[in-house]
Each structure stands twice: as C-alpha cells, then as structure tokens.
Amino acid sequence: MATQVFKLPESLKGDVKYSFCPGCDHGVAVRLVAEVLDELGVRENTILAASIGCSVTIYDFINVDSLEAPHGRAMAEATGIKRARPDKIVFTYQGDGDFASIGLAESMHAALRGENITAICINNTTYGMTGGQLGPTTLVGQVTTTSPTGRNVDYYGYPIKIAEHIALCDGTAFSARVSLDTVANIKKAKQAIKKAFEVQIHGLGFGFVEILSTCPTNWKMSPEKAHERVRNEMMPVFKPGIYKDVTVQN
Amino acid sequence: MSRIVIDKEKCKACYLCINECPKQLIKISNDTNKLGVHTVEFNDPDNKCIGCAMCAMRCPDLAITEVYRG
C-alpha cells in the first residue's frame, strides 16, 4: 500500500496556476509559507499584508485574508493590523526592493519596535517585475538594465545585507537567511520560515527570513544556471545562516 | 509501488525536476500543453521510483501534485 508523501498544501488555492516565470523560485517560497501555515494550523487566523512586485501575486494563490499596501509600506500596514487585532497572525511577503529599498524605513523601524509580526523577504538581486533594474541587493559588478557596465561601487555603492541588519535590531526575535538552490536548502528554508512564525505565535518579537531566490528572466539564464549563480556568486556574499534567535540565547 | 502525479497544464518547462531525480525517470515529453511548451513526463516501467519527492519539492510551479511511496 503506497502512502502519500507529498501533496499540495491546503493553504494554497488548489486550482490556481502560478503566474511566475518558468523556473522562478517564488513558487517554492509561496509553497513553503503555505506548508508552514498548514503545519502550525493558523491559516484561518492569519492576515497577509501584500507588497508590490512579483511577490504581490501571493494573494492570488494563498488562501488567507490579505490587504494590499503601497510600495514598501507592507510593514507599516502589518503593524497597524497587528496592533488592532493582536490575536491574529500577521505576516508580509516582500521582495528585496520593496523591503530593503523603498520600504527600508518601515522595515527597519518595525524590527526596532519589536513588532510581533513575521516578514518573508525574497532576495533575487534585482527588480524583477519592472524589468531587471539595479536593486539594493544587486551584487558588485552585476549587469542590470540600469547598470549596463555592472554595479560600480564608486557610483552605486554596496549591496545591503538585510538579514544581518535586521539581526542587529533589539526588537528582532529571529533573523535568518536561507537559500532555495538545492532540495536540502529548501528543507532548511522551511524550518526557518516555521521558526519566524513560531516567535510571533509565542509573542517574542519580530521574525524575519531572507530567502535567496532566482530571476532567470532578468538574469537572462536558464533556471539551472540561475541556481548555479545563487551558489557561486550570491551565497559567498549573502551567507546563509541564522543571525539571531532569542529562543536559543535564552 | 512509488509514483508521482504530474499536472501537465501547470508545467512551464523549466526542467529543474529532470536533474533532481536520482533515478533519471523524468524526461522531456513530445507532447505540449496549452502554454505550447514541451512538458515533462514520468516514465517508470521498472518500478525504480523511490518516492523521495525531491522532484515535487524542487518544482516551482507545483506541477508535481502528488507523490506516493511504497
């Protein structure tokens, strides 16, 4: 008798097809969030603050109540939702441009205030939805449509390491960076996302996970090559790991 | 008997699952779906599938909807 070892998470709308490009790791990240909501049994009690960018389409696929925020302001909106309804589980799902460039003030101060919310940030080193412009996490030397000769530090400065910065905030309970380049790392990513939700459920503070993802379309690479780039170019700069976890320190 | 179920209409032909299968049981199909792409197909005549579900965990479009082990 064969046992079912994999099924689609109940928190996802089953009949919906993703609108992401072929090979985009957003699909894996959305599935991991849905699986975590299933495992924690909090789907009925969860509110999503949606962002702007490719990440916004999560509300078409995930079966939770959601509100749209202006560009970068998802964290401010999530703060309002959580303070009005502290009994609810509130999370945001944002890209790196939304979280760390346009919404850096909102994101950083939410962490500094120790807001009891969870943030998932997808880092693909570019602005994916608008056509691959230079973003806050674009690697030094990386060619984008607005840095055609590569990111030059004299002109554009250095990429931001989000997980490290969030970990420095005193209100942060959990901050980690994970990758989706291999199945083993996908499993680690799920554990990190689960932990970020658990710190919220236990009222410990701000939970944050940065997910290294791919953008095969704007990187102009095959999905397989894009994962190699994550391994060889992104992971040496954006090192995966858990940067803060108050449950361990205590 | 272990097996996987592929929803071909969800497959966008990124082919990430092909390299993930330890038994090389997933191949590019001659058939196309409504998107007009050659989807993947699961072909396991010798019952080699071990039901590891690595293909399903890798698939970014949830086209591998079910995995059975046994």
Boltz contact constraints between the chains, C-beta under 6 A:
constraints:
  - contact:
      token1: [A, 1]
      token2: [B, 70]
      max_distance: 6.0
  - contact:
      token1: [A, 2]
      token2: [B, 68]
      max_distance: 6.0
  - contact:
      token1: [A, 2]
      token2: [B, 70]
      max_distance: 6.0
  - contact:
      token1: [A, 3]
      token2: [B, 69]
      max_distance: 6.0
  - contact:
      token1: [A, 3]
      token2: [B, 70]
      max_distance: 6.0
  - contact:
      token1: [A, 4]
      token2: [B, 68]
      max_distance: 6.0
  - contact:
      token1: [A, 5]
      token2: [B, 51]
      max_distance: 6.0
  - contact:
      token1: [A, 5]
      token2: [B, 53]
      max_distance: 6.0
  - contact:
      token1: [A, 5]
      token2: [B, 67]
      max_distance: 6.0
  - contact:
      token1: [A, 5]
      token2: [B, 69]
      max_distance: 6.0
  - contact:
      token1: [A, 6]
      token2: [B, 53]
      max_distance: 6.0
  - contact:
      token1: [A, 6]
      token2: [B, 56]
      max_distance: 6.0
  - contact:
      token1: [A, 6]
      token2: [B, 67]
      max_distance: 6.0
  - contact:
      token1: [A, 7]
      token2: [B, 66]
      max_distance: 6.0
  - contact:
      token1: [A, 8]
      token2: [B, 62]
      max_distance: 6.0
  - contact:
      token1: [A, 8]
      token2: [B, 65]
      max_distance: 6.0
  - contact:
      token1: [A, 17]
      token2: [B, 10]
      max_distance: 6.0
  - contact:
      token1: [A, 18]
      token2: [B, 61]
      max_distance: 6.0
  - contact:
      token1: [A, 22]
      token2: [B, 12]
      max_distance: 6.0
  - contact:
      token1: [A, 22]
      token2: [B, 14]
      max_distance: 6.0
  - contact:
      token1: [A, 23]
      token2: [B, 14]
      max_distance: 6.0
  - contact:
      token1: [A, 24]
      token2: [B, 60]
      max_distance: 6.0
  - contact:
      token1: [A, 25]
      token2: [B, 60]
      max_distance: 6.0
  - contact:
      token1: [A, 27]
      token2: [B, 60]
      max_distance: 6.0
  - contact:
      token1: [A, 27]
      token2: [B, 61]
      max_distance: 6.0
  - contact:
      token1: [A, 28]
      token2: [B, 60]
      max_distance: 6.0
  - contact:
      token1: [A, 183]
      token2: [B, 54]
      max_distance: 6.0
  - contact:
      token1: [A, 183]
      token2: [B, 57]
      max_distance: 6.0
  - contact:
      token1: [A, 183]
      token2: [B, 58]
      max_distance: 6.0
  - contact:
      token1: [A, 186]
      token2: [B, 57]
      max_distance: 6.0
  - contact:
      token1: [A, 223]
      token2: [B, 14]
      max_distance: 6.0
  - contact:
      token1: [A, 223]
      token2: [B, 16]
      max_distance: 6.0
